[in-house]
Amino acid sequence: MKRGLVESLVVLLLAGVAAGVTYLVQGPPEREIACDPEAMEPGYICYSQLEELGDFLWVDARKRAQWERDGMPGSVLLTDDPAEDWEALFAEAASSIVMADAVVVYCDTEACGSSEPVARKIKETGIMMNPLNVFILYGGARALPPRDSSQRN
């Protein structure tokens, strides 16, 4: 019994050393979201395409705590979280939305389920001159570049 435990610990130690060496040689794992504009549904946009939009507004569709912790600088909170008052959030965000050439909605991942309803609600309000300029960021917040903690919304 004791011998099996020692052997297991040795294997774990060797695996840990091998993983550490691999990390040092290869670097951290690739975390970039693969995004093919040709393969996406209409209304979605890749992070790499954002510069084409001009002056756009980030709309964070996540929960308030996530937005406050690491939302994009200058973003507004519009979420379908039942703990929030949509009308109040929209009233706060309306002037920013009107001033933007485009709106980019994001949540945690491409499958979070909040971006699409939020984008649809923005379009349905008629506040945007061109509702086709409301986009969903493919990959969600995972597609965003890492930011240091001093860059907050």
Secondary structure, 3 states (H helix, E strand, C coil): CHHHHHHHHHHHHHHHHHHHHHHHHHCCCCCCCCCCHHHCCCCEECHHHHHHHCCEEEEECCCHHHHHHHCCCCCEECCCCCCCCHHHHHHHHHHHHHHCCEEEEECCCCCCCCHHHHHHHHHHHCCCCCHHHEEEECCHHHHCCCCCCCCCC
